[in-house]
Amino acid sequence: MLGFDEKLKILADAAKYDVSCSSSGGKRKNGGGIGDSSASGICHTYTEDGRCVSLLKILMTNYCIYDCAFCVSRRSNDVQRSAFSVKEVVELTMNFYRRNYIEGLFLSSGIFKSADYTMERLMLVVKKLRTEERFNGYIHLKAIPGASEALLKEAGLYVDRMSVNLEIPTEEGLKLVAPEKDHQSVREPLTIVKNEIKAAQRDKKFLKKVPLFVPAGQSTQMVIGATPENDLQIMQTASEYYKDFDLKRVYYSGYIPINDKDSKLPQVGTTPPLVRENRLYQTDWLLRFYGFSLNEILNNKHQHLELDIDPKLSWALRNPQYFPIDINKADYNWIIRIPGIGTHSARKIIQARKYGKLKEFQLQKLGIAHSRAKYFMICQDTVASSGFLYPERIKKAILEHNPKSALIRSASQLSLF
Ligand code: SF4
């Protein structure tokens, strides 16, 4: 019989492979209970406004009736198994919260016995936390594909965010590594939750008091690199899911080789492909916040993201006809397409140029990445450069200036030990 600390070690360690734990969008008000999901701020997961928060990230159990080849909890894997009771997870969360270790809970689970059996336990944890412990911190719950509508709807009343993992970007890829699973069983809970969120928003317009339902929205996660999909296929799936289910986030989790005996899986190195993962996140960002269409970034002629440069720079180098852009005349939507200028700097530029035409030194003060942007823009005192005509030269110069331009995002979780 395992002691509590051993259980915690096993179930926290098994949970680290799930990266979809951003707590962005929490809006739960503190009605006299404990904790505040909107005031969180410790470590290891980042909100959309840049805040860093800490969540207790654990599995209810790492027993599983499925055998997904890419997953450490698959039934054929020879690992130590354990499971928490509902009471244990509730007590652990409250103890950690009171000691100021965490601001919220990220709860997932392997599937023991059946989808409903597991989902019922997850639902009871979040219900007890909210109704008995009056816990008001952030809760992200992983819903179990195949769970009944009634359980999903009840759990949604107590959590901030719910997500269901798509696991593999295409149905064909999923069949290669997890033949017992399909995408339909993910689409069903996502549809139920989407419709309930919409109904709650609609009711809010007419009724004074409407119970919260998944107020921070839903998300999903895909494992990248375990199956042969290219970046175009991955982003096509992400775009489809954003549109069909109003997702807040799609997470891209680089495959970590944990199963060297399975010939269906790539025998890649021991580190996950973090640069590719990062390029996918950058593409995701460009599609959602920079007005790019998927076809501009990835298409049949360009099915893979370049690893040595970011996707906006890659697009700019493939489309020199749009450059240079005049910082003093272009509208916001074009300024944010200049490599090295983000939405924040673009807004500052629009504001600052109301008071006079901007020069190079002023742009540098506004926080743009000038060493990159200078090849793609002109301003009041720009001396025309023939560099615009030679994308290869620009790429070389940018890489020489910043050899570490490939940002590597660390996806580690809070260590409890
Ligand atoms: S169902 Fe989930 S926990 Fe179980 S083996 Fe598949 S991915 Fe892992």
Boltz pocket constraint, residues with backbone or C-beta under 6 A from the ligand:
constraints:
  - pocket:
      binder: B
      contacts: [[A, 63], [A, 64], [A, 65], [A, 66], [A, 67], [A, 68], [A, 71], [A, 72], [A, 73], [A, 74], [A, 75], [A, 109], [A, 110], [A, 111], [A, 167]]
      max_distance: 6.0
